[in-house]
């Protein structure tokens, strides 16, 4: 039998999974070479409320379900590993922590260096061989430009929600 908190985390998990999929595939800005999405918003909000482990599960399921729904036959498990790594970092930086703009910048820089620069480039190289290296500089520039933007978005979303997140985390 589920207790009330387990049931609410499952319900919220489904809602935030759907939001993550929508923000990744439907509300993304997509070109041939690059995609700018806003999936970090629901993932971070979920991490603030439910912590690392549940965020990893939610994010991994969102990646698997979303890529199979919107890109059938193109699912690559490496990107699920990247989603797990990002979720782990989000959970460690956000769950039951005081959120500052500096902390959000550091969190996004950590994801940029470890996930974007290392993991995602490994996966793209495995998938596309030498063609992946030609897009590396474009992806790095995009990620560097998005670092402060992501931090500012999260900080401005967190400020009005701070009371509710802190209230339900205790």
C-alpha positions as CSV (number, residue, x, y, z in Angstrom):
1,X,0.0,0.0,0.0
2,X,1.2,3.5,-0.9
3,X,1.3,6.2,1.7
4,X,0.2,9.7,0.8
5,X,3.7,11.0,0.0
6,X,4.5,8.1,-2.3
7,X,1.3,8.5,-4.2
8,X,1.9,12.3,-4.6
9,X,5.4,11.7,-5.9
10,X,4.1,9.2,-8.4
11,X,1.3,11.7,-9.6
12,X,3.8,14.6,-9.7
13,X,6.3,12.3,-11.5
14,X,3.8,11.7,-14.2
15,X,2.9,15.3,-14.6
16,X,6.5,16.5,-14.6
17,X,7.4,13.6,-17.0
18,X,4.8,14.9,-19.4
19,X,6.0,18.5,-19.0
20,X,9.6,17.3,-19.6
21,X,8.6,15.5,-22.8
22,X,6.6,18.6,-24.0
23,X,9.4,21.0,-23.3
24,X,12.0,18.7,-25.0
25,X,10.1,17.9,-28.2
26,X,7.1,20.1,-28.7
27,X,8.2,23.5,-27.3
28,X,11.8,23.2,-28.4
29,X,13.6,25.4,-31.0
30,X,15.0,22.9,-33.4
31,X,17.3,23.3,-36.4
32,X,19.2,20.7,-38.4
33,X,22.3,21.0,-36.2
34,X,21.1,22.2,-32.9
35,X,18.1,22.1,-30.5
36,X,17.3,24.5,-27.7
37,X,14.8,23.1,-25.3
38,X,13.4,24.0,-21.9
39,X,13.2,20.6,-20.3
40,X,15.5,21.7,-17.6
41,X,12.6,23.7,-16.0
42,X,10.3,20.9,-15.0
43,X,13.3,18.7,-14.2
44,X,14.7,21.3,-11.8
45,X,11.4,22.0,-10.2
46,X,10.8,18.3,-9.6
47,X,14.4,18.0,-8.2
48,X,13.7,20.9,-5.8
49,X,10.7,19.1,-4.5
50,X,11.5,15.4,-4.6
51,X,15.3,15.0,-4.6
52,X,17.9,13.2,-6.6
53,X,16.6,9.6,-6.8
54,X,13.0,10.3,-7.9
55,X,14.3,13.0,-10.3
56,X,16.6,10.5,-12.0
57,X,13.8,8.0,-12.4
58,X,11.4,10.6,-13.8
59,X,14.0,12.1,-16.1
60,X,15.1,8.7,-17.5
61,X,11.5,7.6,-18.1
62,X,10.8,11.0,-19.8
63,X,13.8,10.5,-22.1
64,X,12.9,6.9,-23.0
65,X,9.2,7.6,-23.6
66,X,9.7,11.0,-25.3
67,X,12.3,9.8,-27.7
68,X,10.2,6.7,-28.6
69,X,7.1,8.8,-29.1
70,X,8.7,11.7,-31.1
71,X,11.7,9.9,-32.8
72,X,10.7,6.3,-33.3
73,X,13.6,4.1,-34.1
74,X,16.2,6.8,-33.1
75,X,16.4,6.1,-29.4
76,X,20.0,6.0,-28.1
77,X,20.6,4.9,-24.5
78,X,23.6,7.2,-24.1
79,X,21.3,10.2,-24.0
80,X,19.3,8.5,-21.2
81,X,22.6,8.3,-19.3
82,X,23.1,12.0,-19.9
83,X,19.6,12.7,-18.6
84,X,20.4,10.6,-15.5
85,X,23.7,12.5,-15.0
86,X,22.0,15.9,-15.3
87,X,19.2,14.8,-13.0
88,X,21.7,13.7,-10.4
89,X,23.5,17.1,-10.6
90,X,20.1,19.0,-10.4
91,X,19.1,17.0,-7.3
92,X,22.4,17.5,-5.5
93,X,22.3,21.3,-6.2
94,X,18.6,21.9,-5.6
95,X,17.0,19.5,-3.1
96,X,16.6,21.1,0.3
97,X,19.2,23.7,-0.5
98,X,19.1,27.5,-0.5
99,X,19.0,28.6,-4.1
100,X,21.1,31.4,-5.2
101,X,22.0,32.7,-8.7
102,X,25.6,31.8,-8.1
103,X,24.6,28.2,-7.2
104,X,22.5,28.0,-10.3
105,X,25.3,29.2,-12.5
106,X,27.7,26.6,-10.9
107,X,25.1,23.9,-11.4
108,X,24.7,24.7,-15.1
109,X,28.4,25.0,-15.5
110,X,28.8,21.5,-14.0
111,X,26.2,20.1,-16.4
112,X,27.8,22.0,-19.3
113,X,31.3,20.5,-18.6
114,X,30.4,17.0,-17.7
115,X,27.2,16.3,-19.7
116,X,27.3,18.6,-22.7
117,X,31.1,18.6,-23.3
118,X,31.9,15.0,-22.4
119,X,29.0,12.6,-22.4
120,X,26.9,14.1,-25.2
121,X,29.9,14.4,-27.4
122,X,30.8,10.7,-26.8
123,X,27.3,9.7,-27.7
124,X,27.2,11.9,-30.9
125,X,30.6,10.6,-31.9
126,X,29.4,7.0,-31.5
127,X,26.3,7.7,-33.5
128,X,27.7,9.9,-36.3
129,X,31.5,9.3,-36.2
130,X,33.5,12.2,-37.8
131,X,30.4,14.3,-38.6
132,X,29.8,14.9,-34.9
133,X,33.0,16.9,-34.6
134,X,31.9,19.4,-37.2
135,X,29.0,20.4,-34.9
136,X,31.0,20.5,-31.7
137,X,31.9,24.2,-31.8
138,X,28.3,25.2,-32.6
139,X,27.0,23.2,-29.7
140,X,29.7,24.6,-27.3
141,X,28.8,28.2,-28.2
142,X,25.1,27.4,-27.7
143,X,25.7,25.9,-24.3
144,X,27.9,28.8,-23.2
145,X,25.3,31.3,-24.3
146,X,22.6,29.4,-22.5
147,X,24.4,29.1,-19.1
148,X,23.4,32.5,-17.7
149,X,20.0,32.3,-19.4
150,X,19.1,29.0,-17.8
151,X,20.3,30.2,-14.4
152,X,18.3,33.4,-14.7
153,X,15.1,31.5,-15.8
154,X,15.4,29.1,-12.9
155,X,16.1,31.8,-10.3
156,X,13.1,33.8,-11.5
157,X,10.9,30.8,-11.4
158,X,12.2,29.7,-8.0
159,X,11.6,33.1,-6.3
160,X,7.8,33.0,-6.3
161,X,7.7,29.2,-5.7
162,X,10.2,29.2,-2.9
163,X,7.6,29.2,-0.1
164,X,5.7,26.2,-1.5
165,X,8.9,24.2,-2.3
166,X,10.3,24.8,1.2
167,X,7.0,24.1,2.9
168,X,6.6,20.7,1.3
169,X,10.2,19.7,1.7
170,X,10.1,19.7,5.4
